[in-house]
Amino acid sequence: MRIALGSDHAGFEMKRDLTDFIQSLGYETVDVGAHEFQPADDYPDFAAAVGEAVRGGQAERGVLICGSGVGASVAANKVRGVRAGLCHDCYSAHQGVEHDEMNVLVMGARIIGPELARDIVKQFLHADFSGAERHLRRLEKVRELENKF
């Protein structure tokens, strides 16, 4: 599986650490930026890049990091087909995939530390969508909302 990673300046160091960690788990990574620390960069640019990588098939899933994770999550969910979830715990990271077919994990580097971030990423990457009827029904309703608005 190929994983797109993106971050603004606030998540820059965490993204570098997680890139190495994800590769150590045997996954391919695609770094969509930031490629250098720029204190004035903007999280929507990287949310769009991760979202487009997932939507366009360059990656099956994405990991997105900013300061709190909130702004990046809001922005990533504007990309059609992206189901981004802000997770600061392991349960939400795997449950979001299993029940909601979450394809982009968002975290706040100013909220959690590197060890917890690695655990969360591992849960996200090792989870599979259940395909249960109730989850498929709910996802169809999400798609209808996306198409309606």
Backbone as CSV, one residue per row, in Angstrom:
resi,resn,N_x,N_y,N_z,CA_x,CA_y,CA_z,C_x,C_y,C_z
1,MET,0.850,-1.180,0.000,0.000,0.000,0.000,0.890,1.236,0.000
2,ARG,0.472,2.235,-0.761,1.212,3.492,-0.835,0.483,4.549,-0.005
3,ILE,1.262,5.291,0.796,0.712,6.272,1.728,1.228,7.659,1.364
4,ALA,0.328,8.610,1.148,0.704,10.007,0.904,0.812,10.711,2.250
5,LEU,1.892,11.432,2.446,2.086,12.204,3.674,2.225,13.672,3.341
6,GLY,1.564,14.502,4.145,1.671,15.939,3.968,1.576,16.640,5.308
7,SER,2.222,17.801,5.384,2.162,18.599,6.603,2.522,20.033,6.292
8,ASP,2.030,20.917,7.121,2.511,22.292,7.095,3.704,22.385,8.037
9,HIS,4.120,23.604,8.316,5.291,23.817,9.171,5.128,23.203,10.561
10,ALA,3.915,23.250,11.108,3.702,22.747,12.467,3.859,21.229,12.550
11,GLY,3.599,20.537,11.475,3.717,19.085,11.468,4.943,18.565,10.754
12,PHE,5.808,19.476,10.340,6.949,19.113,9.496,7.836,18.041,10.130
13,GLU,8.240,18.228,11.370,9.127,17.251,12.029,8.423,15.922,12.259
14,MET,7.160,15.964,12.653,6.423,14.728,12.872,6.273,13.953,11.562
15,LYS,6.038,14.661,10.468,5.910,13.993,9.166,7.206,13.278,8.802
16,ARG,8.323,13.915,9.047,9.610,13.270,8.743,9.774,11.990,9.549
17,ASP,9.448,12.048,10.825,9.543,10.865,11.679,8.579,9.776,11.204
18,LEU,7.350,10.142,10.897,6.355,9.159,10.486,6.661,8.557,9.122
19,THR,7.296,9.314,8.253,7.686,8.762,6.960,8.620,7.578,7.166
20,ASP,9.634,7.760,7.979,10.565,6.662,8.278,9.840,5.496,8.939
21,PHE,8.952,5.809,9.879,8.218,4.765,10.594,7.340,3.962,9.633
22,ILE,6.610,4.640,8.785,5.717,3.971,7.828,6.520,3.092,6.877
23,GLN,7.644,3.576,6.426,8.504,2.765,5.565,9.024,1.534,6.304
24,SER,9.328,1.684,7.600,9.807,0.542,8.384,8.734,-0.535,8.540
25,LEU,7.464,-0.160,8.381,6.366,-1.117,8.436,6.146,-1.815,7.090
26,GLY,6.909,-1.392,6.075,6.823,-2.033,4.771,5.944,-1.326,3.753
27,TYR,5.518,-0.114,4.050,4.680,0.644,3.124,5.536,1.596,2.291
28,GLU,5.061,1.880,1.094,5.660,2.925,0.259,5.099,4.264,0.717
29,THR,5.888,5.313,0.598,5.403,6.642,0.961,5.576,7.608,-0.208
30,VAL,4.673,8.562,-0.257,4.722,9.661,-1.215,4.649,10.937,-0.395
31,ASP,5.709,11.708,-0.390,5.750,12.965,0.364,5.260,14.085,-0.539
32,VAL,4.091,14.660,-0.205,3.514,15.723,-1.021,3.833,17.113,-0.458
33,GLY,4.717,17.170,0.535,5.144,18.445,1.101,4.578,18.645,2.491
34,ALA,5.083,19.585,3.133,6.142,20.522,2.793,7.473,19.766,2.712
35,HIS,8.295,20.213,1.776,9.595,19.583,1.572,10.709,20.309,2.311
36,GLU,10.397,21.484,2.818,11.329,22.221,3.675,10.506,23.035,4.664
37,PHE,11.106,23.335,5.774,10.408,24.082,6.814,10.191,25.518,6.365
38,GLN,8.920,25.919,6.264,8.535,27.283,5.886,7.485,27.765,6.892
39,PRO,7.871,28.606,7.851,6.940,29.015,8.907,5.660,29.694,8.413
40,ALA,5.652,30.196,7.194,4.475,30.911,6.703,3.633,30.075,5.742
41,ASP,3.897,28.754,5.635,3.094,27.958,4.710,1.686,27.751,5.267
42,ASP,0.795,27.204,4.436,-0.620,27.109,4.779,-1.120,25.670,4.671
43,TYR,-1.749,25.178,5.727,-2.214,23.788,5.778,-3.160,23.398,4.636
44,PRO,-4.026,24.288,4.106,-4.910,23.832,3.026,-4.153,23.336,1.791
45,ASP,-2.974,23.884,1.550,-2.196,23.440,0.387,-1.801,21.977,0.519
46,PHE,-1.445,21.562,1.712,-0.998,20.185,1.923,-2.183,19.243,2.085
47,ALA,-3.279,19.757,2.627,-4.504,18.956,2.691,-4.980,18.633,1.280
48,ALA,-4.927,19.621,0.395,-5.319,19.396,-0.994,-4.386,18.392,-1.669
49,ALA,-3.095,18.510,-1.409,-2.128,17.609,-2.037,-2.326,16.167,-1.582
50,VAL,-2.547,15.949,-0.296,-2.811,14.599,0.202,-4.131,14.091,-0.375
51,GLY,-5.156,14.924,-0.324,-6.461,14.529,-0.854,-6.417,14.167,-2.318
52,GLU,-5.730,14.963,-3.103,-5.620,14.681,-4.541,-4.815,13.413,-4.799
53,ALA,-3.793,13.148,-3.994,-3.010,11.919,-4.157,-3.882,10.693,-3.896
54,VAL,-4.716,10.764,-2.875,-5.611,9.642,-2.564,-6.711,9.540,-3.622
55,ARG,-7.322,10.640,-3.933,-8.400,10.636,-4.930,-7.904,10.185,-6.297
56,GLY,-6.711,10.621,-6.656,-6.166,10.310,-7.975,-5.508,8.947,-8.092
57,GLY,-5.405,8.208,-6.983,-4.845,6.871,-7.039,-3.337,6.785,-6.889
58,GLN,-2.673,7.907,-6.625,-1.233,7.849,-6.381,-0.939,7.228,-5.023
59,ALA,-1.941,7.203,-4.150,-1.813,6.594,-2.825,-3.170,6.017,-2.447
60,GLU,-3.127,4.940,-1.665,-4.373,4.342,-1.198,-4.900,5.052,0.048
61,ARG,-3.981,5.585,0.858,-4.360,6.315,2.069,-3.425,7.499,2.254
62,GLY,-3.832,8.406,3.146,-3.016,9.571,3.416,-2.889,9.837,4.903
63,VAL,-1.786,10.484,5.256,-1.542,10.952,6.622,-1.227,12.434,6.513
64,LEU,-1.953,13.231,7.273,-1.868,14.680,7.180,-1.671,15.251,8.574
65,ILE,-0.721,16.172,8.706,-0.394,16.706,10.025,-0.297,18.225,9.966
66,CYS,-0.950,18.881,10.913,-0.753,20.316,11.124,-0.644,20.525,12.630
67,GLY,-0.808,21.736,13.101,-0.636,22.003,14.527,-1.661,21.305,15.393
68,SER,-2.943,21.571,15.143,-4.008,20.940,15.921,-4.649,19.778,15.177
69,GLY,-4.536,19.776,13.876,-5.205,18.792,13.038,-6.569,19.251,12.568
70,VAL,-7.136,20.245,13.216,-8.497,20.675,12.901,-8.579,21.293,11.508
71,GLY,-7.762,22.277,11.244,-7.822,22.950,9.944,-7.536,22.007,8.793
72,ALA,-6.527,21.169,8.953,-6.182,20.220,7.886,-7.320,19.236,7.648
73,SER,-7.999,18.824,8.713,-9.126,17.913,8.571,-10.270,18.575,7.813
74,VAL,-10.585,19.794,8.178,-11.646,20.533,7.491,-11.307,20.658,6.004
75,ALA,-10.084,21.065,5.711,-9.680,21.271,4.315,-9.669,19.971,3.526
76,ALA,-9.138,18.908,4.102,-9.043,17.630,3.382,-10.425,17.098,3.028
77,ASN,-11.389,17.325,3.892,-12.734,16.821,3.621,-13.463,17.599,2.537
78,LYS,-12.865,18.649,2.027,-13.445,19.375,0.896,-13.110,18.690,-0.426
79,VAL,-12.150,17.776,-0.413,-11.762,17.053,-1.628,-12.732,15.889,-1.807
80,ARG,-13.429,15.870,-2.922,-14.412,14.819,-3.191,-13.763,13.441,-3.085
81,GLY,-14.408,12.560,-2.336,-13.902,11.202,-2.181,-12.987,11.005,-0.984
82,VAL,-12.598,12.083,-0.353,-11.742,11.981,0.831,-12.623,11.877,2.068
83,ARG,-12.271,10.939,2.910,-12.924,10.783,4.205,-11.816,10.894,5.244
84,ALA,-11.561,12.128,5.645,-10.469,12.421,6.585,-11.015,12.456,7.995
85,GLY,-10.276,11.836,8.903,-10.665,11.839,10.303,-9.531,12.335,11.176
86,LEU,-9.855,13.234,12.075,-8.897,13.750,13.042,-8.867,12.772,14.212
87,CYS,-7.736,12.134,14.425,-7.615,11.107,15.458,-6.415,11.386,16.349
88,HIS,-6.681,11.399,17.650,-5.610,11.528,18.631,-5.612,10.344,19.589
89,ASP,-6.260,9.251,19.162,-6.273,8.015,19.941,-6.307,6.842,18.966
90,CYS,-5.875,5.695,19.442,-5.759,4.510,18.584,-7.112,3.946,18.178
91,TYR,-8.075,3.954,19.086,-9.388,3.396,18.767,-10.008,4.103,17.562
92,SER,-10.021,5.430,17.585,-10.624,6.187,16.484,-9.915,5.917,15.166
93,ALA,-8.606,5.708,15.226,-7.831,5.493,14.002,-8.222,4.198,13.301
94,HIS,-8.412,3.115,14.048,-8.808,1.878,13.364,-10.314,1.824,13.143
95,GLN,-11.098,2.346,14.076,-12.549,2.323,13.918,-12.988,3.192,12.746
96,GLY,-12.277,4.301,12.510,-12.597,5.168,11.377,-12.440,4.462,10.042
97,VAL,-11.474,3.584,9.952,-11.296,2.786,8.734,-12.340,1.674,8.685
98,GLU,-12.489,0.942,9.786,-13.368,-0.221,9.826,-14.833,0.134,9.578
99,HIS,-15.310,1.239,10.119,-16.722,1.602,10.013,-16.991,2.663,8.954
100,ASP,-16.062,3.595,8.772,-16.328,4.759,7.923,-15.464,4.818,6.664
101,GLU,-14.663,3.811,6.467,-13.736,3.741,5.328,-12.894,5.013,5.210
102,MET,-12.459,5.504,6.378,-11.594,6.674,6.430,-10.338,6.396,5.599
103,ASN,-9.988,7.336,4.727,-8.808,7.128,3.890,-7.708,8.156,4.130
104,VAL,-7.957,9.137,4.975,-6.929,10.095,5.365,-6.979,10.265,6.885
105,LEU,-5.851,10.016,7.506,-5.684,10.214,8.942,-5.091,11.594,9.169
106,VAL,-5.707,12.372,10.045,-5.214,13.710,10.362,-4.856,13.743,11.848
107,MET,-3.703,14.347,12.143,-3.250,14.475,13.527,-2.679,15.868,13.764
108,GLY,-2.682,16.264,15.029,-2.109,17.545,15.433,-0.791,17.334,16.146
109,ALA,0.275,17.838,15.556,1.609,17.666,16.135,1.785,18.443,17.436
110,ARG,0.943,19.437,17.661,1.013,20.186,18.921,0.114,19.572,19.996
111,ILE,-0.553,18.493,19.655,-1.496,17.852,20.566,-0.943,16.538,21.096
112,ILE,-0.320,15.757,20.235,0.188,14.442,20.635,1.688,14.348,20.362
113,GLY,2.322,13.411,21.031,3.755,13.190,20.865,4.053,12.134,19.827
114,PRO,5.334,11.947,19.536,5.739,11.049,18.451,5.403,9.578,18.691
115,GLU,5.497,9.091,19.912,5.196,7.671,20.161,3.718,7.379,19.946
116,LEU,2.857,8.243,20.461,1.426,8.050,20.251,1.097,8.185,18.769
117,ALA,1.715,9.133,18.082,1.469,9.299,16.644,1.813,8.014,15.888
118,ARG,2.912,7.373,16.239,3.287,6.111,15.578,2.245,5.034,15.847
119,ASP,1.791,4.928,17.084,0.766,3.936,17.418,-0.524,4.189,16.640
120,ILE,-0.923,5.432,16.549,-2.139,5.793,15.820,-1.997,5.444,14.346
121,VAL,-0.867,5.797,13.760,-0.631,5.494,12.344,-0.667,3.987,12.104
122,LYS,-0.054,3.239,12.988,-0.045,1.777,12.836,-1.466,1.218,12.867
123,GLN,-2.293,1.699,13.791,-3.690,1.256,13.857,-4.441,1.613,12.568
124,PHE,-4.217,2.813,12.072,-4.858,3.277,10.836,-4.458,2.406,9.651
125,LEU,-3.189,2.130,9.523,-2.700,1.388,8.367,-3.053,-0.095,8.412
126,HIS,-3.158,-0.653,9.589,-3.458,-2.081,9.710,-4.956,-2.389,9.694
127,ALA,-5.780,-1.371,9.700,-7.234,-1.569,9.719,-7.779,-1.753,8.310
128,ASP,-8.864,-2.490,8.228,-9.569,-2.716,6.962,-11.039,-2.367,7.142
129,PHE,-11.634,-1.863,6.085,-13.068,-1.559,6.089,-13.843,-2.861,6.245
130,SER,-14.855,-2.852,7.111,-15.606,-4.071,7.415,-16.492,-4.526,6.261
131,GLY,-17.037,-3.592,5.509,-17.969,-3.943,4.438,-19.336,-4.360,4.956
132,ALA,-19.562,-4.191,6.253,-20.858,-4.554,6.832,-21.968,-3.717,6.194
133,GLU,-23.129,-4.303,6.089,-24.257,-3.644,5.422,-24.550,-2.280,6.019
134,ARG,-24.548,-2.189,7.343,-24.870,-0.902,7.967,-23.816,0.147,7.641
135,HIS,-22.554,-0.262,7.511,-21.502,0.692,7.169,-21.594,1.099,5.702
136,LEU,-21.917,0.159,4.838,-22.115,0.486,3.418,-23.290,1.442,3.244
137,ARG,-24.373,1.196,3.981,-25.552,2.062,3.908,-25.205,3.486,4.348
138,ARG,-24.454,3.601,5.411,-24.079,4.924,5.930,-23.121,5.639,4.980
139,LEU,-22.192,4.899,4.398,-21.269,5.511,3.436,-22.005,6.012,2.203
140,GLU,-23.008,5.282,1.772,-23.799,5.730,0.633,-24.492,7.053,0.963
141,LYS,-24.960,7.201,2.183,-25.579,8.464,2.593,-24.555,9.597,2.624
142,VAL,-23.317,9.291,3.019,-22.248,10.294,2.987,-21.986,10.713,1.547
143,ARG,-21.923,9.734,0.633,-21.698,10.054,-0.786,-22.837,10.909,-1.340
144,GLU,-24.057,10.606,-0.927,-25.196,11.411,-1.374,-25.060,12.852,-0.899
145,LEU,-24.634,13.041,0.333,-24.402,14.404,0.837,-23.336,15.110,0.017
146,GLU,-22.262,14.392,-0.256,-21.152,14.959,-1.030,-21.626,15.392,-2.411
147,ASN,-22.459,14.588,-3.043,-22.966,14.913,-4.379,-24.016,16.015,-4.347
148,LYS,-24.798,16.047,-3.270,-25.853,17.057,-3.152,-25.295,18.459,-2.948
149,PHE,-24.265,18.556,-2.140,-23.722,19.871,-1.824,-22.432,20.055,-2.540
